[in-house]
């Protein structure tokens, strides 16, 4: 008996987390390390980065968020641990 694979569904442009960013003509990262208000939305109260499932981001967006949070922590713009 052959197993059927599930079809992957693409997320429509309107349902994406950053619908105005990351298009074909977009230059640079999805999130910049200086956008602290955006980065704080993806941190828990203990300053851990939220999972993709909980944050509702794609793999590329999650990588950009991770990179931006780590750089913002290095530049002392974000705390390493929750206060």
C-alpha positions as CSV (number, residue, x, y, z in Angstrom):
1,X,0.0,0.0,0.0
2,X,1.5,3.3,-1.1
3,X,1.5,6.2,1.4
4,X,0.3,9.5,0.2
5,X,2.2,12.6,1.0
6,X,0.5,15.7,2.2
7,X,0.7,18.7,-0.1
8,X,2.5,21.7,1.3
9,X,0.4,24.8,1.3
10,X,1.9,28.2,0.7
11,X,0.9,30.9,3.0
12,X,-1.0,33.7,1.2
13,X,0.6,37.1,1.1
14,X,-2.1,38.6,3.4
15,X,-1.6,36.0,6.2
16,X,2.2,36.3,6.4
17,X,3.7,37.8,9.6
18,X,5.6,40.4,7.7
19,X,3.4,40.9,4.6
20,X,5.0,44.2,3.6
21,X,8.6,42.8,3.8
22,X,10.4,39.9,2.1
23,X,8.9,40.3,-1.4
24,X,10.9,39.8,-4.6
25,X,12.2,43.3,-4.6
26,X,13.0,43.5,-0.9
27,X,16.6,44.3,0.0
28,X,18.1,43.3,3.3
29,X,16.8,41.3,6.4
30,X,13.2,41.0,7.3
31,X,13.8,42.5,10.7
32,X,16.6,44.9,11.7
33,X,18.4,44.7,15.0
34,X,17.5,48.3,15.8
35,X,13.7,47.6,15.6
36,X,13.4,46.8,19.3
37,X,9.6,47.0,19.5
38,X,9.3,44.4,16.8
39,X,12.0,42.2,18.3
40,X,10.4,42.3,21.8
41,X,7.2,40.8,20.3
42,X,9.2,37.6,19.5
43,X,10.7,37.3,23.0
44,X,9.1,35.6,26.0
45,X,9.0,37.2,29.5
46,X,12.3,35.4,30.3
47,X,13.9,36.8,27.1
48,X,13.9,33.6,25.1
49,X,13.2,33.7,21.4
50,X,9.7,32.2,20.7
51,X,9.4,29.1,18.5
52,X,8.3,29.4,14.9
53,X,5.0,27.8,15.7
54,X,4.2,30.1,18.5
55,X,5.4,33.3,16.7
56,X,3.8,32.3,13.4
57,X,6.9,33.0,11.3
58,X,8.4,31.2,8.3
59,X,11.9,29.6,8.5
60,X,13.5,32.5,6.8
61,X,11.8,35.0,9.0
62,X,12.8,33.0,12.1
63,X,16.4,33.0,11.0
64,X,16.4,36.8,10.5
65,X,14.7,37.3,13.9
66,X,17.3,35.1,15.6
67,X,20.1,36.9,14.0
68,X,18.7,40.3,14.8
69,X,18.0,39.4,18.5
70,X,21.5,38.0,19.0
71,X,23.1,41.1,17.5
72,X,20.8,43.4,19.5
73,X,21.9,41.6,22.7
74,X,25.5,41.9,21.7
75,X,25.1,45.6,21.1
76,X,23.4,45.8,24.6
77,X,20.1,47.0,23.1
78,X,18.2,43.9,24.5
79,X,18.8,42.1,27.8
80,X,20.2,38.5,27.7
81,X,17.8,37.5,30.5
82,X,14.4,38.7,31.7
83,X,14.2,41.2,34.4
